[in-house]
């Protein structure tokens, strides 16, 4: 793949990936940025590996990789720094900006407060978009255990789900129980 194609991919997906990695990292900016940088390094290598398996959707691949990288770092308490997060989203209305930052801050705090396994399951399933089977395989657990962890995480995050959808962090149906 050409450098121009890679640059285009970077411009298209960077902010989305930083936002998701930041949430998974519980507000740790350094972890989010490192995770996204590592995802793009892996992307460049994968794009230039003719023997590697083809990737159908680079955006999804990058998001999953960035979330995995963010999850590799140990969880620790950090203060959410609103000033450093300004560059992750381009806001038009100051009132909307304040509201969205508050929702995002609360979501980061809730994610950081989850136990490790439910946080990992939620990040892989609802933020990175892996299937329950893929999450189970990656975590070395059964799909029913994935569902238990997701239920625990959902209970903690449910009050924020609608607001998270408005932020574009989760899409319609993500994080909801499927029938």
C-alpha positions, 0 to 999 in steps of 0.5 A: 500500500502506498504512503498516500493511502496510509496517510488517508487511513491515518487521517480518517481513523486517528481521532476515532481510535484515540477516543476509544482507546482513551475510554478503554484506558480509563482516561489515561492519555499516554496509554491511549496515544501509545496504543494508537501509535502501536496500532498504526505501526502494526497497520503499516507492517501489515499493509506492506506484508504481501504474505499476510492475510488480507484485511477487508476493513482497515478501520475496524482492524485498527480499532480492534488493535488499538483497544487491544493495545490499550488493554495491555497496560495495567489499570491505574487511577488517573485524573481526567484531564479535559484540557488534553482531550480538546483535540480529540473531538472538533466541537461547534457549540460550547454548550454541547462541548461542555455536555459531551466532555462531562459524559466522556469524563464520567464514562472514563471514570466508570470504565476505570472503575470496572473490575479487570475482566468485565472492563476487558470484555466490554472494551473488546465487545462493545468498543472494538466490536469483536463478537462474543465468540472472538472475545471468549477466544481472546480472553480464554473463557466461555461465551457465557462467561463473556455474557456475565462480564458484559452484564456487570459492565452494562449495569455500571455503564447503563446510565451513560449508554444513550449519552455515549451513543451521542458521542459516537463512542458506541453505535446504536445497539452496542452494549445492549442485550441482544435477543 
